[in-house]
Amino acid sequence: MQPKVLMGKRKEERFSKPGYHKRPRQEYADESDDELDEEERSQLQSDSNSSSQSTSGEVGIIESIQLKNFMCHSMLGPFRFGSNVNFVVGNNGSGKSAVLTALIVGLGGKATTTNRGSSLKVFVKDGQTSADVSITLRNQGKDAYKPDEYGNSIIVNQHISMDGSRNYKLKSETGMLISSKKDELTAILDHFNIQVDNPVSVLTQEMSKHFLQSKNEGDKYKFFMKATQLEQMKADYSYIMETKARTHDQIEQGVGLLQELRQHYLEKEERYKSIAFVSEMQSNLEDLKHKMAWAVVNETEKEIKPIKDNINIGEGRNEKYDQKLMEWQVKVNEAEEKYKAIQDKLEKISEDAQALQPQCVHLKADVQAKRKAYNEAEAHYNRSRTELKRLEKDDELLRKRIEELKNSADQISEPEKLERQKKVASLKDQLKSVRDQEVMMVQEMDQFQQAIYKDKEEYARLKREELDVKQALDTKQRQLKELKDSKTNRLKRFGQHVPVLLEAIEDACRQGHFKHKPIGPLGAFICLKDAELTLAVEACLKSLLQAFCCDNHHDERTLQTLMSKFYPTGYRPQIIVSRFQNKVYDVRHRAVYHPKFPSVLTALEIDNAVAANCLIDMRGIETVLLIKSNREAREVMQSNRPPKNCREAFTAEGDQVFERRYYSSDNTRPKFLSKDVEAEISHLQKEVENKMAQLSTSQQHLQTIANEIRQNEELINKCRRQEKELQIKIRRINTEITDLENVEEHQSVDISTLEDEAQENKNKMESVKRDMQQQRGILEELKNILRVAEHKLEEIKEKLHQVEEIASPVKDELNQADSEVEKSKHHWKHYEERQREHLASIKKLKDELAAKEKELKEKIAQATQICPQRIEVNRTVKSLDTEMNRLRDKINSERDHHGNREEIIKQLLEAKEKYQDAEGKVKNLKKFIKLLDQIMTERYKTYQQFRRSPI
């Protein structure tokens, strides 16, 4: 009989839980009816039946069981059971007892019930930390337990830990967790009438052995009491009688409390009657509240009207802004076309000038060569003319001397005359030899001078090359240092001072010097999707990669002041002023699209919207294509019409391609955006080494030429010193000859010798004249050739000058056209910004209108709750509020005198409710005790019958 006792205990526990299919019995009834309803009476009577109602065969059936790490089994099952009787057979140790034990434990039974241990931890397999049991119960038909939650099956999962603790998971047939409480499992077992600790329901081997082997009648009677739950029923009856006694005590206490509540209720009722005169003022206050509610609605509607008017006016202006934008877009297009035409014209002029430049260089070299030849011929002619003058002078002196000698021949002794003539002849031979040396010295000096002139020209050219190499070397070394520094700080690639400048900007922001923190350098926010396009992007953006962007001119001036601390004048990065926006421009309508090649905008990942917008404004990156191959770039841009909205393209080598022009890049490697820093460092180191080797070779060559110039200058100086010595010697010989020829003594001179000398001198003069005549012809011919070459050079120079004169106004036109383009773009951006602000203001007004309309709806809803029928109110909210405050003050004054009316009413209702509730509960408890006495009498009789009935 023990199972029924347990069942009865569970039923008693269900009295306080209203969620089950059977209606619970409450300790205190909420109703104040004089009689219990028929349902309660029938329920109580049904509980008195000795046998529990059987459930349908569609619920409570064990469908399957599965064990994991349970007892000595790692994994057992799942076993699927039939709807009727199931026999589990197998060898010893195959798991028959484990299945039975798992059913008891898995459905909430205690470890002692299984007769296999005192703690659940003995069921965990050795070497494991936990065990799991999963049991599936059928839940079908009209008696199903919570079918909406569990469905057609209830899955009971139990997890047993090594320390003997366990937890439950009750799941639906789909595996969804419904509950993890033991009470829910108990309710399910009670609903299905499953009693795992009843030996009649689950009979273990130990219990069956004990029952069969025991010869003690007392043990068998105890087994009978336990199996039929009569033992449990006896305990339940004892508990019910104790509860009944406590309930009697509570009823006695409730009767005394009921009198106190009745007295309290009557006091509150008397107090309420004493303040009835305040109702009229309260009614007036309520009327004013109704008016106030609809007055607030009226004022909100009045606030909405000007907003709608402003929106209508603003939307009417949209067409004006669209028209202005269209006008300035047309002007921008015209200005760009004009700029492009002038640029094409200037490029054609530049091409003409470049075509003339090689001719000019060639003619200039030709003129220099011919002028040199003419100068050499002229120098030879001048030397011959000098020689002729000297010979003529000597001839004149000889003729005079011959005359003198003829006149004084009779007066001079013959020996002296002969001696003087010999001496003069010897001195003249010396003079001729010295003069020949002087001529050779002059020629040598000319040769040395020409060599020095050539060497100096070569030296100057090499010096310029050395300067270029040094500048290139300094640049490469600086770039190499920046690249090495960028390994630890990427920002140093954009300039050595960028990190400290950014720190200064951060400090200035913290001190509030900037309205908006400047953004930069722009290249720091750029990341390329394709590394092969790095040089192309750098060629497109150029100095913009190092530029900074400010929101306003105040921030620009502040940033300029900061930059002046780190950068010398003329070397600071560019600063762009543009209003900051949190979203990237929508450029889909003016961006270039090509199915194969990306634009600069789409090829970049830009982390900052301000940086992206700045590049769009300043460079138009949405209209520039990136094409790796030079050939494909020419085909896309020049062979066919360029894609729509495409202005230009850049190749992977950095070349710039227009529709009719192509410009090669000066750079061969990227500087700022390259990801492979080590490769760039290695490449730059090789370039630095090459430049240093080139510089060393150039310096050695310069040193060699400098030594040659110094040696030639020393030789010229030596020749000049020798020339001076020869000139002194010539003057001394001439003086001696003159002295000998002017001796006062009339010496006899050999006139025939002087005549021979005069004839020889005359012959020399004729020879020099013939030579001069020939040289004059050559000189004239060289002069004509030089004049022709100079004329050709002048013509080329004149053409170049004319080209420059033509190019100068074209450049001015180009600058003016560029200004017009920038001006038109500025106006277009101005109106675009104005339109954006205008649309933003309209959006703000619409948002405000939506908020106001929402507020109006809320206020109408509030007003409708206060007063469902709309009231026409002519008074303002302020006047109504003043009158309401006056009435409130008056009502509060009365309340201070008599008490708060609402509070009094509230207290009255609470006192009445408590009194009526307590009165109803006391009545219901009395009826419950009376009915319980009858039921207990019947149940006790049935209990006695069960005890006496045979097994």
RAVEN-V597019 format. One record per backbone hydrogen bond with DSSP energy under -0.5 kcal/mol. CO is the residue of the C=O (numbers start at 1). NH is the residue of the N-H. E is the energy in kcal/mol with one decimal. If there is no record, write none. Layout:
<<CO | NH | E> <CO | NH | E>>
This chain:
<<1 | 4 | -0.7> <1 | 5 | -1.2> <1 | 229 | -7.7> <2 | 6 | -2.0> <3 | 7 | -2.4> <4 | 8 | -2.7> <5 | 9 | -2.2> <6 | 10 | -2.1> <7 | 11 | -2.1> <8 | 12 | -2.1> <9 | 13 | -1.9> <10 | 14 | -1.2> <12 | 15 | -1.4> <13 | 16 | -0.6> <14 | 17 | -1.6> <16 | 18 | -0.6> <17 | 20 | -0.9> <24 | 26 | -0.5> <37 | 41 | -1.8> <38 | 42 | -2.6> <39 | 43 | -2.2> <40 | 44 | -2.7> <41 | 45 | -2.3> <42 | 46 | -2.2> <43 | 47 | -1.8> <44 | 48 | -0.7> <45 | 48 | -0.7> <46 | 49 | -1.2> <56 | 59 | -1.4> <58 | 140 | -1.7> <61 | 63 | -0.7> <61 | 138 | -3.0> <63 | 81 | -3.3> <64 | 136 | -2.4> <65 | 78 | -0.5> <65 | 79 | -2.9> <66 | 134 | -2.4> <67 | 76 | -2.7> <68 | 132 | -2.3> <69 | 71 | -0.6> <69 | 125 | -2.2> <70 | 73 | -2.3> <73 | 70 | -1.3> <74 | 69 | -1.8> <76 | 67 | -3.3> <79 | 65 | -1.3> <79 | 81 | -0.6> <87 | 89 | -0.6> <91 | 94 | -1.9> <95 | 99 | -2.1> <96 | 100 | -1.8> <97 | 101 | -3.0> <98 | 102 | -2.6> <99 | 103 | -2.0> <100 | 104 | -1.8> <101 | 105 | -2.8> <102 | 106 | -3.3> <103 | 107 | -1.4> <104 | 109 | -3.0> <105 | 108 | -1.7> <110 | 114 | -0.7> <111 | 114 | -0.8> <111 | 116 | -0.9> <112 | 115 | -1.1> <119 | 122 | -1.3> <120 | 123 | -1.9> <121 | 124 | -1.2> <123 | 71 | -4.1> <125 | 128 | -2.1> <129 | 162 | -1.2> <131 | 160 | -3.2> <132 | 68 | -2.2> <133 | 158 | -2.8> <134 | 66 | -2.1> <135 | 137 | -0.5> <135 | 156 | -3.5> <136 | 63 | -2.8> <136 | 64 | -1.2> <137 | 154 | -2.7> <138 | 60 | -2.2> <141 | 144 | -1.3> <144 | 146 | -0.7> <146 | 149 | -1.1> <146 | 150 | -2.5> <147 | 151 | -1.3> <150 | 153 | -0.6> <150 | 173 | -2.3> <152 | 139 | -2.8> <154 | 137 | -3.1> <154 | 156 | -0.6> <155 | 157 | -0.7> <155 | 171 | -2.8> <156 | 135 | -2.5> <157 | 169 | -2.2> <158 | 133 | -2.3> <158 | 160 | -0.5> <159 | 161 | -0.5> <159 | 167 | -1.6> <160 | 131 | -2.5> <161 | 164 | -1.7> <165 | 161 | -3.1> <167 | 159 | -2.3> <169 | 157 | -2.7> <169 | 171 | -0.6> <170 | 178 | -3.2> <170 | 179 | -1.6> <171 | 155 | -2.5> <172 | 175 | -1.9> <176 | 172 | -2.3> <179 | 170 | -3.4> <180 | 168 | -0.6> <181 | 185 | -1.1> <182 | 186 | -2.5> <183 | 187 | -2.4> <184 | 188 | -2.0> <185 | 189 | -2.5> <186 | 190 | -2.6> <187 | 191 | -2.5> <188 | 192 | -2.3> <189 | 193 | -0.8> <189 | 194 | -2.7> <193 | 195 | -0.5> <194 | 196 | -0.5> <195 | 198 | -1.2> <197 | 199 | -0.6> <198 | 201 | -1.0> <198 | 202 | -3.0> <202 | 204 | -0.7> <204 | 208 | -2.5> <205 | 209 | -2.8> <206 | 210 | -2.5> <207 | 211 | -2.4> <208 | 212 | -2.6> <209 | 213 | -2.8> <210 | 214 | -1.5> <215 | 217 | -0.5> <216 | 220 | -1.8> <217 | 221 | -2.4> <218 | 222 | -2.4> <219 | 223 | -2.4> <220 | 224 | -2.3> <221 | 225 | -2.9> <222 | 226 | -2.5> <223 | 227 | -3.1> <224 | 228 | -2.4> <225 | 230 | -1.0> <225 | 231 | -1.5> <226 | 229 | -0.6> <227 | 3 | -0.8> <228 | 2 | -1.0> <229 | 2 | -0.9> <229 | 233 | -2.6> <230 | 234 | -2.6> <231 | 235 | -1.8> <232 | 236 | -2.5> <233 | 237 | -2.7> <234 | 238 | -2.1> <235 | 239 | -2.2> <236 | 240 | -2.6> <237 | 241 | -2.3> <238 | 242 | -2.0> <239 | 243 | -2.6> <240 | 244 | -2.6> <241 | 245 | -2.1> <242 | 246 | -2.2> <243 | 247 | -2.4> <244 | 248 | -2.2> <245 | 249 | -1.9> <246 | 250 | -2.3> <247 | 251 | -2.3> <248 | 252 | -2.1> <249 | 253 | -2.3> <250 | 254 | -2.6> <251 | 255 | -2.2> <252 | 256 | -1.6> <253 | 257 | -2.3> <254 | 258 | -2.4> <255 | 259 | -1.4> <256 | 260 | -1.4> <257 | 261 | -2.4> <258 | 262 | -2.2> <259 | 263 | -2.2> <260 | 264 | -2.3> <261 | 265 | -2.4> <262 | 266 | -2.2> <263 | 267 | -1.9> <264 | 268 | -2.0> <265 | 269 | -2.0> <266 | 270 | -1.9> <267 | 271 | -1.9> <268 | 272 | -1.9> <269 | 273 | -1.7> <270 | 274 | -1.1> <272 | 275 | -1.3> <273 | 276 | -1.0> <275 | 278 | -1.5> <276 | 279 | -1.4> <277 | 280 | -0.5> <278 | 282 | -2.1> <279 | 283 | -2.8> <280 | 284 | -2.5> <281 | 285 | -2.4> <282 | 286 | -2.1> <283 | 287 | -2.3> <284 | 288 | -2.4> <285 | 289 | -2.2> <286 | 290 | -2.2> <287 | 291 | -2.4> <288 | 292 | -3.1> <289 | 293 | -2.5> <290 | 294 | -1.8> <291 | 295 | -2.5> <292 | 296 | -2.4> <293 | 297 | -1.3> <294 | 298 | -2.2> <295 | 299 | -2.4> <296 | 300 | -2.1> <297 | 301 | -2.3> <298 | 302 | -2.0> <299 | 303 | -2.0> <300 | 304 | -1.6> <301 | 305 | -1.4> <302 | 306 | -0.9> <303 | 307 | -0.8> <304 | 308 | -2.3> <305 | 309 | -2.3> <306 | 310 | -2.6> <307 | 311 | -2.2> <308 | 312 | -2.5> <309 | 313 | -2.5> <310 | 314 | -2.9> <311 | 315 | -2.9> <312 | 316 | -1.7> <313 | 317 | -1.1> <314 | 317 | -0.6> <314 | 318 | -0.6> <315 | 318 | -0.6> <315 | 319 | -0.5> <317 | 321 | -2.0> <318 | 322 | -2.6> <319 | 323 | -2.5> <320 | 324 | -2.6> <321 | 325 | -2.8> <322 | 326 | -2.2> <323 | 327 | -2.7> <324 | 328 | -2.7> <325 | 329 | -2.1> <326 | 330 | -2.3> <327 | 331 | -2.2> <328 | 332 | -2.7> <329 | 333 | -2.5> <330 | 334 | -2.7> <331 | 335 | -3.0> <332 | 336 | -2.6> <333 | 337 | -2.4> <334 | 338 | -2.8> <335 | 339 | -2.8> <336 | 340 | -2.7> <337 | 341 | -2.6> <338 | 342 | -2.7> <339 | 343 | -2.7> <340 | 344 | -2.5> <341 | 345 | -2.3> <342 | 346 | -2.9> <343 | 347 | -2.6> <344 | 348 | -2.2> <345 | 349 | -2.3> <346 | 350 | -2.9> <347 | 351 | -2.4> <348 | 352 | -2.3> <349 | 353 | -2.6> <350 | 354 | -2.7> <351 | 355 | -2.1> <352 | 356 | -1.8> <353 | 357 | -1.6> <354 | 358 | -0.8> <355 | 359 | -0.6> <356 | 360 | -2.4> <357 | 361 | -2.4> <358 | 362 | -2.6> <359 | 363 | -3.0> <360 | 364 | -2.4> <361 | 365 | -2.2> <362 | 366 | -2.3> <363 | 367 | -2.9> <364 | 368 | -2.3> <365 | 369 | -2.3> <366 | 370 | -2.6> <367 | 371 | -3.1> <368 | 372 | -2.1> <369 | 373 | -2.2> <370 | 374 | -2.7> <371 | 375 | -2.8> <372 | 376 | -2.5> <373 | 377 | -2.5> <374 | 378 | -2.9> <375 | 379 | -2.7> <376 | 380 | -2.3> <377 | 381 | -2.6> <378 | 382 | -2.8> <379 | 383 | -2.3> <380 | 384 | -2.2> <381 | 385 | -2.5> <382 | 386 | -2.7> <383 | 387 | -2.5> <384 | 388 | -2.4> <385 | 389 | -2.5> <386 | 390 | -2.2> <387 | 391 | -2.6> <388 | 392 | -3.1> <389 | 393 | -2.5> <390 | 394 | -2.8> <391 | 395 | -2.7> <392 | 396 | -2.5> <393 | 397 | -2.6> <394 | 398 | -2.8> <395 | 399 | -2.6> <396 | 400 | -2.5> <397 | 401 | -2.5> <398 | 402 | -2.8> <399 | 403 | -2.2> <400 | 404 | -2.7> <401 | 405 | -3.1> <402 | 406 | -2.8> <403 | 407 | -2.2> <404 | 408 | -2.1> <405 | 409 | -0.5> <408 | 411 | -0.6> <408 | 412 | -0.8> <413 | 417 | -1.8> <413 | 748 | -1.6> <414 | 418 | -2.5> <415 | 419 | -2.7> <416 | 420 | -2.7> <417 | 421 | -2.4> <418 | 422 | -2.4> <419 | 423 | -2.3> <420 | 424 | -2.9> <421 | 425 | -2.9> <422 | 426 | -2.6> <423 | 427 | -2.8> <424 | 428 | -2.6> <425 | 429 | -2.0> <426 | 430 | -2.4> <427 | 431 | -2.8> <428 | 432 | -2.7> <429 | 433 | -2.4> <430 | 434 | -2.8> <431 | 435 | -2.6> <432 | 436 | -2.5> <433 | 437 | -2.0> <434 | 438 | -2.3> <435 | 439 | -2.4> <436 | 440 | -2.4> <437 | 441 | -2.5> <438 | 442 | -2.4> <439 | 443 | -2.3> <440 | 444 | -2.4> <441 | 445 | -2.5> <442 | 446 | -2.3> <443 | 447 | -2.4> <444 | 448 | -2.8> <445 | 449 | -2.7> <446 | 450 | -2.7> <447 | 451 | -2.3> <448 | 452 | -2.6> <449 | 453 | -2.4> <450 | 454 | -2.4> <451 | 455 | -2.7> <452 | 456 | -2.7> <453 | 457 | -2.1> <454 | 458 | -2.6> <455 | 459 | -2.8> <456 | 460 | -2.7> <457 | 461 | -2.3> <458 | 462 | -2.6> <459 | 463 | -2.3> <460 | 464 | -2.2> <461 | 465 | -2.2> <462 | 466 | -2.8> <463 | 467 | -2.3> <464 | 468 | -2.5> <465 | 469 | -2.7> <466 | 470 | -2.8> <467 | 471 | -2.7> <468 | 472 | -2.7> <469 | 473 | -2.9> <470 | 474 | -3.1> <471 | 475 | -2.5> <472 | 476 | -2.7> <473 | 477 | -3.0> <474 | 478 | -2.6> <475 | 479 | -2.7> <476 | 480 | -2.7> <477 | 481 | -2.5> <478 | 482 | -2.6> <479 | 483 | -2.6> <480 | 484 | -2.5> <481 | 485 | -2.6> <482 | 486 | -2.0> <483 | 487 | -0.6> <484 | 487 | -0.9> <485 | 488 | -1.3> <485 | 489 | -1.7> <489 | 492 | -1.7> <490 | 493 | -1.8> <491 | 494 | -1.6> <492 | 495 | -1.3> <495 | 498 | -1.3> <497 | 501 | -2.2> <498 | 502 | -2.7> <499 | 503 | -2.0> <500 | 504 | -2.2> <501 | 505 | -2.3> <502 | 506 | -2.4> <503 | 507 | -2.4> <504 | 508 | -2.5> <505 | 509 | -2.4> <506 | 510 | -2.4> <507 | 511 | -1.7> <508 | 513 | -2.7> <509 | 512 | -1.3> <519 | 549 | -3.1> <521 | 524 | -1.7> <522 | 525 | -1.6> <523 | 526 | -1.3> <525 | 607 | -2.1> <527 | 605 | -3.1> <530 | 533 | -1.7> <531 | 534 | -1.5> <533 | 537 | -2.3> <534 | 538 | -2.3> <535 | 539 | -2.5> <536 | 540 | -1.6> <537 | 541 | -2.9> <538 | 542 | -2.8> <541 | 544 | -2.4> <542 | 545 | -1.6> <543 | 546 | -1.4> <544 | 547 | -0.9> <545 | 523 | -2.7> <547 | 521 | -0.6> <547 | 522 | -2.0> <548 | 576 | -2.9> <549 | 519 | -2.5> <550 | 578 | -2.8> <552 | 556 | -1.5> <553 | 557 | -2.3> <554 | 558 | -2.1> <555 | 559 | -2.5> <556 | 560 | -2.5> <557 | 561 | -2.0> <558 | 562 | -1.8> <559 | 563 | -2.8> <560 | 564 | -2.1> <562 | 565 | -1.2> <563 | 566 | -1.6> <563 | 567 | -2.7> <568 | 571 | -2.0> <574 | 548 | -2.7> <576 | 550 | -3.2> <576 | 578 | -0.6> <585 | 587 | -1.1> <587 | 590 | -1.1> <587 | 591 | -1.1> <598 | 626 | -2.6> <599 | 603 | -1.8> <600 | 604 | -0.6> <601 | 604 | -0.7> <603 | 529 | -2.2> <604 | 606 | -0.6> <605 | 527 | -1.2> <605 | 607 | -0.6> <608 | 612 | -2.1> <609 | 613 | -2.6> <610 | 614 | -2.3> <611 | 615 | -2.1> <612 | 616 | -1.9> <613 | 617 | -2.5> <614 | 618 | -2.8> <615 | 619 | -2.1> <615 | 620 | -0.8> <615 | 621 | -0.7> <616 | 620 | -0.9> <620 | 623 | -2.4> <621 | 600 | -0.8> <621 | 601 | -1.5> <621 | 624 | -0.8> <622 | 592 | -2.7> <623 | 625 | -0.5> <623 | 647 | -2.0> <623 | 648 | -0.8> <624 | 600 | -2.1> <625 | 627 | -0.5> <625 | 650 | -1.9> <628 | 652 | -1.3> <629 | 633 | -2.0> <630 | 634 | -2.2> <631 | 635 | -2.2> <632 | 636 | -2.7> <633 | 637 | -2.6> <634 | 638 | -2.7> <634 | 639 | -2.1> <635 | 640 | -1.4> <643 | 646 | -2.0> <644 | 593 | -0.5> <645 | 647 | -0.6> <648 | 625 | -1.9> <649 | 657 | -3.0> <650 | 627 | -2.4> <651 | 654 | -2.0> <655 | 651 | -2.0> <656 | 663 | -3.0> <657 | 649 | -1.9> <661 | 658 | -2.9> <663 | 656 | -2.6> <675 | 677 | -1.6> <676 | 680 | -1.7> <677 | 681 | -2.7> <678 | 682 | -2.6> <679 | 683 | -2.5> <680 | 684 | -2.7> <681 | 685 | -2.6> <682 | 686 | -2.0> <683 | 687 | -2.2> <684 | 688 | -3.0> <685 | 689 | -2.5> <686 | 690 | -2.5> <687 | 691 | -2.6> <688 | 692 | -2.6> <689 | 693 | -2.4> <690 | 694 | -2.6> <691 | 695 | -2.8> <692 | 696 | -2.5> <693 | 697 | -2.5> <694 | 698 | -2.4> <695 | 699 | -2.5> <696 | 700 | -2.3> <697 | 701 | -2.4> <698 | 702 | -2.5> <699 | 703 | -2.5> <700 | 704 | -2.3> <701 | 705 | -2.6> <702 | 706 | -2.7> <703 | 707 | -2.2> <704 | 708 | -2.2> <705 | 709 | -2.8> <706 | 710 | -2.6> <707 | 711 | -2.7> <708 | 712 | -2.8> <709 | 713 | -2.6> <710 | 714 | -2.3> <711 | 715 | -2.4> <712 | 716 | -2.7> <713 | 717 | -2.6> <714 | 718 | -2.3> <715 | 719 | -2.7> <716 | 720 | -2.9> <717 | 721 | -2.3> <718 | 722 | -2.4> <719 | 723 | -3.0> <720 | 724 | -2.5> <721 | 725 | -2.1> <722 | 726 | -2.8> <723 | 727 | -2.6> <724 | 728 | -2.4> <725 | 729 | -2.4> <726 | 730 | -2.8> <727 | 731 | -2.6> <728 | 732 | -2.4> <729 | 733 | -2.7> <730 | 734 | -2.8> <731 | 735 | -2.2> <732 | 736 | -2.3> <733 | 737 | -2.9> <734 | 738 | -2.7> <735 | 739 | -2.7> <736 | 740 | -2.6> <737 | 741 | -2.5> <738 | 742 | -1.7> <740 | 743 | -1.0> <745 | 747 | -1.4> <747 | 749 | -0.5> <749 | 751 | -1.5> <750 | 754 | -1.8> <751 | 755 | -3.0> <752 | 756 | -2.8> <753 | 757 | -2.8> <754 | 758 | -3.1> <755 | 759 | -2.9> <756 | 760 | -2.9> <757 | 761 | -2.9> <758 | 762 | -2.4> <759 | 763 | -2.8> <760 | 764 | -2.6> <761 | 765 | -2.3> <762 | 766 | -2.5> <763 | 767 | -2.7> <764 | 768 | -3.2> <765 | 769 | -2.7> <766 | 770 | -2.9> <767 | 771 | -2.8> <768 | 772 | -3.2> <769 | 773 | -2.9> <770 | 774 | -2.7> <771 | 775 | -3.0> <772 | 776 | -3.0> <773 | 777 | -2.1> <774 | 778 | -2.4> <775 | 779 | -3.4> <776 | 780 | -2.8> <777 | 781 | -2.7> <778 | 782 | -3.0> <779 | 783 | -2.6> <780 | 784 | -2.5> <781 | 785 | -2.6> <782 | 786 | -3.0> <783 | 787 | -2.8> <784 | 788 | -2.6> <785 | 789 | -2.5> <786 | 790 | -3.1> <787 | 791 | -2.4> <788 | 792 | -2.6> <789 | 793 | -2.7> <790 | 794 | -2.7> <791 | 795 | -2.4> <792 | 796 | -2.5> <793 | 797 | -3.0> <794 | 798 | -2.8> <795 | 799 | -2.6> <796 | 800 | -2.9> <797 | 801 | -3.0> <798 | 802 | -3.0> <799 | 803 | -2.9> <800 | 804 | -2.8> <801 | 805 | -3.1> <802 | 806 | -2.6> <803 | 807 | -3.0> <804 | 808 | -2.4> <805 | 809 | -1.0> <806 | 810 | -1.2> <807 | 811 | -3.0> <808 | 812 | -2.3> <809 | 813 | -2.9> <810 | 814 | -2.9> <811 | 815 | -3.0> <812 | 816 | -2.7> <813 | 817 | -3.2> <814 | 818 | -2.8> <815 | 819 | -2.5> <816 | 820 | -2.5> <817 | 821 | -2.6> <818 | 822 | -2.8> <819 | 823 | -3.1> <820 | 824 | -3.0> <821 | 825 | -3.1> <822 | 826 | -2.8> <823 | 827 | -2.7> <824 | 828 | -3.0> <825 | 829 | -3.3> <826 | 830 | -2.6> <827 | 831 | -2.8> <828 | 832 | -2.5> <829 | 833 | -3.2> <830 | 834 | -2.8> <831 | 835 | -3.0> <832 | 836 | -2.7> <833 | 837 | -3.1> <834 | 838 | -2.9> <835 | 839 | -3.3> <836 | 840 | -2.5> <837 | 841 | -2.8> <838 | 842 | -2.5> <839 | 843 | -2.9> <840 | 844 | -2.9> <841 | 845 | -2.8> <842 | 846 | -3.1> <843 | 847 | -3.2> <844 | 848 | -2.9> <845 | 849 | -3.2> <846 | 850 | -3.3> <847 | 851 | -2.8> <848 | 852 | -2.9> <849 | 853 | -3.5> <850 | 854 | -2.8> <851 | 855 | -3.1> <852 | 856 | -3.3> <853 | 857 | -2.8> <854 | 858 | -2.6> <855 | 859 | -2.8> <856 | 860 | -3.2> <857 | 861 | -3.0> <858 | 862 | -3.0> <859 | 863 | -3.3> <860 | 864 | -3.0> <861 | 865 | -2.2> <862 | 866 | -2.2> <863 | 867 | -4.2> <868 | 870 | -0.5> <871 | 873 | -0.7> <876 | 880 | -2.1> <877 | 881 | -2.6> <878 | 882 | -2.1> <879 | 883 | -2.3> <880 | 884 | -2.6> <881 | 885 | -2.3> <882 | 886 | -2.1> <883 | 887 | -2.6> <884 | 888 | -2.8> <885 | 889 | -2.7> <886 | 890 | -2.1> <887 | 891 | -3.2> <888 | 892 | -3.4> <889 | 893 | -2.3> <890 | 894 | -2.3> <891 | 895 | -2.7> <892 | 896 | -2.9> <893 | 897 | -1.3> <894 | 898 | -3.6> <895 | 899 | -3.2> <900 | 904 | -2.7> <901 | 905 | -3.0> <902 | 906 | -3.0> <903 | 907 | -2.8> <904 | 908 | -2.7> <905 | 909 | -2.9> <906 | 910 | -2.6> <907 | 911 | -2.8> <908 | 912 | -2.7> <909 | 913 | -3.0> <910 | 914 | -2.9> <911 | 915 | -2.4> <912 | 916 | -3.0> <913 | 917 | -2.6> <914 | 918 | -2.7> <915 | 919 | -2.6> <916 | 920 | -2.4> <917 | 921 | -2.4> <918 | 922 | -2.5> <919 | 923 | -2.1> <920 | 924 | -2.7> <921 | 925 | -2.8> <922 | 926 | -2.1> <923 | 927 | -2.2> <924 | 928 | -2.8> <925 | 929 | -2.7> <926 | 930 | -2.0> <927 | 931 | -2.7> <928 | 932 | -2.8> <929 | 933 | -2.1> <930 | 934 | -1.6> <931 | 935 | -2.5> <932 | 936 | -3.0> <933 | 937 | -1.9> <934 | 938 | -2.1> <935 | 939 | -2.8> <936 | 940 | -2.5> <937 | 941 | -1.9> <938 | 942 | -2.2> <939 | 943 | -2.9> <940 | 944 | -2.3> <941 | 945 | -2.1> <942 | 946 | -2.6> <943 | 947 | -2.1> <944 | 948 | -1.7> <945 | 949 | -1.9>>
